[in-house]
Amino acid sequence: MSQSSSPRHYVVLANPSPKSFCHTIARTYVAEVEQQGQSATIVDLCTLGFDPVLKDGERADHGDRHHPWVTAELERIAACRALVLVYPIWFGGPPAILKGYVDRVLGAHCGFRAFREGGAQPALSGRYLLSMTTSGTPIGWLEERGQPQALRAGFDIYLERGFGLRDAGHLNFDQIVPNMSSANADRALSQVRDAARTLGGRIAPQPDDEGWVDFSDMQ
């Protein structure tokens, strides 16, 4: 299977530290995807210097004017079959740069009525969404405060329903700290590889299956 025709994964990374565990997660995911004969791309929002601030003229009902990079980014996303978000949990939610990516890129051309109807972004419709997050605090502490449930319902599932995405789950790796044990890191990366294989299996071409769609032919 050629690189151009293989199922594609688009990994959006949102952590400003090049030495972060999020970066290790993203690289590990891509390496496993490529081992399975599929292709993947990492877009590092912080390294790119992505501006997360939505301008008034970008809003669908206020001009719907977008930077050429946003248009090109939607085309890149449309060519994939899986969108993977990798980010740290900061103060209960995603970093501002990732929220801005949702506002400015995933939400480009989208009004609230289209979002409410569940098909707001054609570039995303039918693709899988997998989220992988890190937190320094233990998962038990987060669960006591309702954080995982709130993030899952208010971010993952909310976006999936509005953009027509398919759910591929959410993995959170807790107690990710500078002095964490190698065993903790190994366990986390093993789960990352498992997730890459599982999602790769879901998006692998199966033209004999009823209802199979080759997204690359839709662009």
C-alpha positions in Angstrom: 0.0 0.0 0.0 1.5 3.3 -1.0 1.9 6.3 1.4 -0.6 8.3 -0.6 -3.3 5.7 -0.6 -2.8 4.3 2.9 -5.3 5.3 5.6 -4.2 8.6 7.2 -4.1 9.8 10.8 -3.9 13.5 11.5 -2.3 14.1 14.9 -2.9 17.6 16.5 -0.4 18.2 19.2 -0.9 21.0 21.7 1.9 21.3 24.3 4.5 24.1 24.3 7.3 21.9 25.7 9.3 20.0 23.1 10.3 17.5 25.8 6.8 16.9 27.0 5.3 13.4 27.4 2.6 14.6 24.9 5.3 14.8 22.3 6.4 11.3 23.2 2.8 10.1 22.9 2.4 11.7 19.5 5.7 10.2 18.1 4.9 6.7 19.6 1.4 6.8 18.0 2.8 7.7 14.6 5.5 5.1 14.8 2.9 2.4 15.5 0.6 3.6 12.7 3.5 3.4 10.3 4.3 -0.1 11.5 0.8 -1.0 10.5 1.4 0.3 6.9 -0.7 3.4 7.4 0.4 7.1 7.3 0.3 9.8 9.9 1.1 13.5 10.1 1.8 15.5 13.3 0.8 19.2 13.4 2.5 20.9 16.4 0.4 24.0 17.1 2.9 25.6 19.5 5.9 25.1 17.2 3.9 26.6 14.3 3.0 29.6 16.5 -0.7 29.1 15.7 -2.8 32.1 16.8 -5.8 30.7 18.7 -7.7 34.0 18.8 -10.8 33.9 16.6 -11.3 37.2 14.8 -14.7 38.7 14.3 -14.5 38.5 10.5 -13.8 34.8 10.7 -17.2 34.0 12.2 -19.7 32.4 9.9 -22.2 35.1 10.2 -19.7 38.0 10.4 -18.0 37.6 7.0 -16.6 34.0 7.1 -13.2 35.2 6.0 -10.3 32.9 6.8 -6.5 32.8 6.6 -5.3 30.7 3.7 -3.6 28.4 6.2 -7.0 27.6 7.8 -8.4 26.6 4.4 -5.3 24.4 3.7 -5.6 22.8 7.1 -9.2 21.8 6.5 -8.1 20.2 3.2 -5.4 18.3 5.1 -7.9 17.1 7.7 -10.4 16.2 4.9 -7.8 13.8 3.5 -7.5 11.9 6.7 -9.7 9.2 8.3 -8.7 9.8 11.9 -8.2 13.0 13.9 -6.1 12.5 17.0 -5.8 15.2 19.6 -2.9 15.1 22.1 -2.7 17.6 24.9 -2.2 18.2 28.6 -5.1 18.9 30.9 -4.7 22.4 32.3 -7.1 23.7 34.9 -9.7 21.0 33.9 -9.6 21.4 30.2 -7.5 21.7 27.0 -4.9 24.4 26.5 -6.1 27.6 25.0 -4.2 26.9 21.7 -6.3 23.8 21.1 -9.6 25.5 22.0 -8.6 28.2 19.5 -7.8 25.4 16.9 -11.4 24.2 17.4 -12.8 27.8 17.0 -10.7 28.9 14.1 -10.1 25.6 12.1 -12.6 22.9 12.9 -15.3 25.5 13.3 -14.5 27.4 10.2 -17.6 28.2 8.1 -19.8 26.7 10.8 -22.8 28.4 12.2 -24.6 27.3 15.4 -27.6 26.0 13.5 -25.5 23.7 11.4 -23.6 22.5 14.4 -26.8 21.8 16.2 -27.9 19.6 13.3 -24.7 17.5 13.5 -23.1 18.1 10.1 -21.4 21.5 10.5 -18.0 20.6 9.1 -17.8 18.4 5.9 -14.0 18.0 6.4 -14.7 16.2 9.6 -17.9 14.3 8.9 -17.4 10.5 9.2 -13.8 10.7 10.5 -12.8 9.2 13.8 -11.8 11.4 16.8 -9.4 10.0 19.3 -8.2 12.1 22.3 -5.1 11.4 24.4 -4.4 13.6 27.4 -1.9 13.9 30.2 -2.3 15.1 33.8 0.1 15.5 36.7 -2.5 14.6 39.3 -3.9 11.1 39.9 -7.1 10.1 38.0 -8.9 9.6 41.4 -8.4 13.2 42.3 -9.7 14.3 38.9 -12.7 12.0 39.2 -13.7 13.3 42.6 -14.1 16.7 41.0 -15.9 15.5 37.9 -13.2 16.6 35.5 -13.0 13.5 33.2 -16.7 13.3 32.8 -17.0 17.0 32.1 -14.2 17.0 29.5 -15.6 13.9 27.8 -19.1 15.3 27.6 -18.3 18.9 27.0 -15.5 18.6 24.6 -15.2 15.1 22.9 -18.8 14.1 22.6 -20.0 17.7 22.1 -17.7 18.1 19.1 -18.4 14.7 17.7 -22.1 15.3 17.6 -21.8 18.8 16.1 -19.2 18.0 13.5 -20.4 14.5 12.6 -17.3 12.7 14.0 -17.2 9.1 15.1 -16.0 8.3 18.6 -12.7 6.5 19.0 -12.4 7.1 22.7 -10.3 9.1 25.2 -7.2 8.0 26.9 -5.9 10.0 29.9 -2.5 9.3 31.3 -2.3 10.4 34.9 0.7 11.2 37.2 2.7 12.4 34.3 5.5 14.2 36.1 9.2 14.8 35.5 10.3 12.2 37.9 7.7 9.5 37.0 8.8 5.9 37.0 9.8 4.2 33.7 7.1 1.6 34.5 4.4 4.3 34.4 5.8 5.7 31.1 6.0 2.2 29.6 2.4 1.4 30.6 1.1 4.6 29.0 3.0 4.1 25.8 1.8 0.5 25.6 -1.8 1.9 25.7 -0.9 4.4 23.0 0.3 1.6 20.7 -2.8 -0.4 21.4 -5.0 2.6 20.5 -3.0 3.1 17.3 -3.5 -0.5 16.3 -7.2 -0.4 17.2 -8.0 2.7 15.3 -5.9 1.6 12.4 -8.0 -1.5 12.2 -11.2 0.6 12.2 -10.1 2.8 9.3 -8.3 0.1 7.2 -9.9 -0.2 3.8 -12.4 -3.0 3.6 -14.1 -2.5 0.1 -16.0 -5.7 0.4 -17.9 -4.5 3.4 -21.3 -2.9 2.8 -21.2 0.8 3.5 -17.4 1.1 3.2 -16.4 4.6 2.2 -13.0 5.6 0.8 -12.8 9.2 2.1 -9.8 10.0 -0.2 -12.1 9.7 -3.2 -14.5 12.3 -1.8 -12.1 15.2 -2.1 
